[in-house]
């Protein structure tokens, strides 16, 4: 693997992490009560989250210039890990045995796919 590939794969992983952060922001915004539908969608938290989603989409497009198409979805599957971690840390969601087994299977799949990609 060359350094250019690793750089762009890292960019894709960073984008996936930022995308997970924006999902958390949207969940935080959904937990609040707003006086109108406009405020529900046009508030700083929601707008920032959608800007982050747009930015991570651009990062993904840029990263695909050097990351093989077959490896992209594998790297993006790390979002399940990020969302679970953020959910546990920020929302105090419990990580059940089933979730833990699912995360281990995702990690195994990422490793296997990365080795043979």
N, C-alpha and C positions, 0 to 999 in steps of 0.2 A: 504494500500500500504506500502510495506516495503522500507527501505532506499536503499537496493540494487537495487530494481526496479527503484526508483527515480533517483539513480545515473546513471544507464544505459540509462534511458529515457533522462536524461539531456545530456549524452554523444551523444545520437542520435540527439538531438536538436542542440547541438554544431556542430556536423558534418554537419547537414543541413545548418546551418548558414555559415560555412566555405565553403561549396559547393557553396552557393550563392555568396560568395565573389569571388570564382574562376570563376564563370560565368561572373561577372562584369569585372574581369581581362581580360577574353577572348574578351568581347565586347570592352574594351579599346584598346586591341591589334588590333582588326578588324578595328578600326577607323583610324589606322595609315597606311601610305603608305610605302611599302617596295620595295627595288630595285630588289629582286628576290623572287621566290616561297619558296626557302629554308629559307631565312630570315623571311618570313611571318610565318613559322611554327616553326623555330628553333631560337626563340629569348627568352630572359629571362622571359618575362611576360607570354608567352604561355606555356613554359616549367614548370614554377612555378604553373600555373593554373592547368595543368594536373597532376602534383605531388600532389597538394591539392585534386583534384578529387580522385586520387588513395588512398590517406590517409583517406579521408572521407568514401570511400568504406570499408576500413578496420575497421574504427570506427563503421560503421553500422553493419558489420558482428559480431564484438565483442558485440555490444549492443544487438543484437538479441539473445544472450545467455540468457538474463534475461527480455527482452521486448517481450510480446506476439506478434506473427506474425500478429494478427488482429489489433494491435495498431501501428505497425511500419509505414505503409503507412499514417496513420493519422498524426503521428508526422512529417513525411517527407513532408506532404502537407504544413507545415509552410514555406517551401521554397518560395511559392508564396508571402507570406508576406514579407520575407526578400528581395526578388528580387524587389518587388514594392518599398519598403523603400529605398533600395540602388539606384534604378533607379531615384527616386525623388531627393535624396540627391546628388548623384554623377553626373548624367547625366541631371539633371534638367527636368526630364520627368514629365508631368502633371499627377496628379491622378484625373481622371475624375469621374463623379458620378457613371458610370457603374463599373469602377474598384473598387470604394469604396464599392458599394453594393456587388460585387463579393467577396471582402475581408471579409466583414461582414458575408456573407454566409459561407465562408471557416472557419472563427473563430467559428461560431455557430456549424458547422459540427464537428470541432475538439472537442469542448466542449461536444457535445452530444455523440460522439464516445468514448471519454475518460471516460465519466460517466458510460456508459454501457459496456465497454470493460472488 
